[in-house]
Amino acid sequence: CGKSLTIRSGRWGRTGLFDCRRRWLEEALIHNNPSDAEIAALLRRVKTFAVVGASPKPDRPSYGVMRFLQNHGYTVIPVNPGLAGKDILGARVYGSLEDVPGPVDVVDIFRQPEAAYDAVQVALAERERLGISVVWMQLGVINEEAAAAAQAAGLTVVMDRCPAIEIPRLL
């Protein structure tokens, strides 16, 4: 996620910098991501990612991940209400998942953590029509309520991970 957090640790109150994806944060999470083997199988099975929070700016993480996914054979559907009808990386942008004609295997959320729950609710409402089977929340997008709602509805949830990191690591 590129952020560091300063925390107090140890008996003497020493201060240390820890990458926000380190073990101490992961242990604090309630949601358990699928195993590496399950994520690898998921990445082999899925074909289409709807990227919620897609950006046309090359310096934004969503743009780089979309380009990476396209370069690795996945179909990418950008979703951004402010860019509906335009193109990002040659793909038409939709204003909402409700506007996407489908199919969609993975809803990949590039939104602030507090907005992830609403994105998941739309994904749940559209899952039958679009064929959604996975909700993927990007690095730093940690929303336990959203993860619990998606899991309770039978979707696979990957949280605080990035497919552009997991694909080369696992496949």
C-alpha positions, 0 to 999 in steps of 0.5 A: 500500500506504500504507507507506513505506520508509526506504532509504539511497541515493546516494554520500553515504548520504542517506536518503529515503522512497519509497512501497513501490510505486515503481520501485526496488521494481518493478525488484527483482521477478522477476515481470513483470505483464501490460501495461496493455493485457493487464490492461484486456482481462482486466478486461473479460473476467472476471466473478467475483472470489473474495476470499481474506482477505475482511473484514466491516470497512468500514475494511479494504482487502478490504471496500472493494475488494469493494464497488468490484468489486460497484459495477462489475458484478463478482460477488464471492465472499468467502473467509474460514474464520472467517466461513464461512456469514455474509454480507459486502456481501450475498454468502455467505462461504465458508471456502475456495476448496474450498467455493465452488460456482463459477464463479470467474475471478479469485482475489484474494488479501488475505493476508500475502505469506508466506500467498500461496503456500498460497492459490495452491496451493488455487487451482491445485487448484480451477482446473479445477472453478471455471474460475480463470484469474487469480491477483491478489495485492493491493498489498503481497502480493509472493510470487515463489514463488506467482507462479511456481507460478501462471504455471507452471500457465498462470494469468495473474498480477497482483501488487502491484496493486489492481483498484480502482485499475486499473479506473478507470485502464485502463477 
